[in-house]
Amino acid sequence: MRRTVRTVAAGAVSAAALAALTAVPAQAHEPQHRAPHWELKDTGAADVRFRGLAAVERDTAWVAGTAGTVLRTTDGGKKWRNVSPPGATDLQFRDIEAFDARRAVVLAIGEGEASRVYRTEDAGRTWTESFRNTDAAAFYDCLTFFDSRHGLAMSDPVDGKFRILSTGDGGRSWKVLPNAGMPAALTGEAGFAASGQCLVSSGPSDVWLATGGGAHARVLHSADRGVHWTATDTPIPAGDPAKGVFALAFRDRTHGLAVGGDYRADRTSPQAAARTTDAGRTWRPATQPPPAYRSGVAWLPHSRTTALAVGPTGTDLTSDGGRTWRTVDTGSYDTVDCTADRACWAAGEQGRVARLER
C-alpha cells in the first residue's frame, strides 16, 4: 500500500543508553566524544527517498528507493556507488535485504507488474529479475529472509487473504504459497510499504506481518515459514486507510515491538507503539508512546531492552523494552536497521542516510 510522509529538519541524538550500548573501548589517550548521534552521510541522491535499507555491518550498507535507485557503501558512507538495476527508473523500491557486501535482493512495489524482485550476486554490477507479478489484484509491500536461502514476500490481500511469496534458493526463484492457512483479511486491510518492515522474521521459521486500514490494526504470525498464520489485534489505532501498524521488530521469537499510527501530517497518532513478550499472541500499548507516527523500528544490537523508532518527525528511544519512549532526534527518517557489530543506520527522504556515531 503506497504511503507518503512529510519533511522536517534534522536534529541530534543525546541518549546515555545509546552511549553504553554503542561504545567502543577507548584507549587512555583518546579524546572524549559526544554522545551517539545520527551523522548524515552524503549519498549524492537528494531527489531520492530511501525506504529500503539493509545494514550489513558498520561499514557496509545498501539503500533502495524511488526512481529504481539502489546505492551501496563499503566504507561507512564516505562513498556511495550507484548500483541500480538497469531499466528500473520507473520502479519504486521499498525493501532490500542484503546477505553481505555482494549479495542482495530488492523489492519493487506497486500494482500488477510494478511489483518485482531483483537479485545481485556481484555487488550490484549485474542484476537478475527473479519475479514479476502478473496478477493485477496483487500489490507486494515487503520481504524478509530467515537465512541466505529462505525468504518470503507479502502482498496486500488477493481474494480476501494476504498473499505470501516464498523462495528457498536465496531469491533466485519464487512461488506463491497456498492460502488455506491464512486468516481472512478485514475489509480495507492491507500492508504499508513504508520502511520494508511490514514483514519481519526471527530465527529459522518465525515470521510476522503488520497490517492497517481495517477496523483493527493486526499482527499476523506464522511459525512455519508462512504456511499457517494466526492474527492478533493490537492497541495501535486503525479504522482508516492511513492508520495501523507500519513496522515490526523482533529481537528473538518472543519479544517484539510494533510502531505506526496515522501517516498524515495533520493528524495525531496516539498509542503509536505496542510490545509483545509472547511471540505476538498478545500486544500491550506503550505507557508512554512516541509522540507521532513512526514508520520504522529496530532493536539495538546485543540489547534486551533498548530500541529505536523513526519517522518523519524524529527518532525515539526506549530503554525498557518498549514500555516508554522518548524523542532523541528531530530529523526525518523512514527506516532504521542495526547490525551485530554494534552499528545502526537510518534512511529516508531527500537522499538522507545516516549512521549512529560516537
Salt bridges, closest charged atoms under 4 A:
GLU39 OE1 - HIS37 NE2 3.91
GLU39 OE2 - LYS41 NZ 3.06
ASP59 OD1 - ARG355 NH1 3.64
ASP100 OD2 - ARG103 NE 2.87
GLU111 OE2 - ARG2 NH2 3.82
GLU113 OE1 - ARG132 NH1 3.37
GLU121 OE2 - ARG119 NH1 2.32
GLU121 OE2 - ARG172 NH2 2.71
GLU129 OE1 - ARG116 NH1 3.96
GLU129 OE2 - ARG132 NE 2.86
ASP135 OD2 - ARG163 NH1 3.02
ASP147 OD1 - HIS150 ND1 3.14
ASP147 OD2 - ARG225 NH2 4.00
GLU189 OE1 - ARG218 NH2 2.85
ASP206 OD1 - HIS221 NE2 2.73
ASP206 OD2 - ARG253 NE 2.95
ASP224 OD2 - HIS228 ND1 2.62
ASP233 OD2 - HIS216 ND1 3.80
ASP240 OD1 - ARG264 NH2 3.19
ASP252 OD2 - ARG251 NH1 2.92
ASP252 OD1 - HIS255 ND1 3.09
ASP262 OD2 - ARG264 NH2 2.80
ASP266 OD1 - ARG267 NE 3.80
ASP316 OD2 - ARG294 NE 2.46
ASP334 OD2 - ARG49 NE 2.71
ASP334 OD1 - ARG51 NH1 3.84
GLU349 OE1 - ARG49 NH1 3.85
GLU357 OE2 - LYS41 NZ 2.84
GLU357 OE1 - ARG58 NH2 2.77
GLU357 OE2 - ARG355 NE 2.58
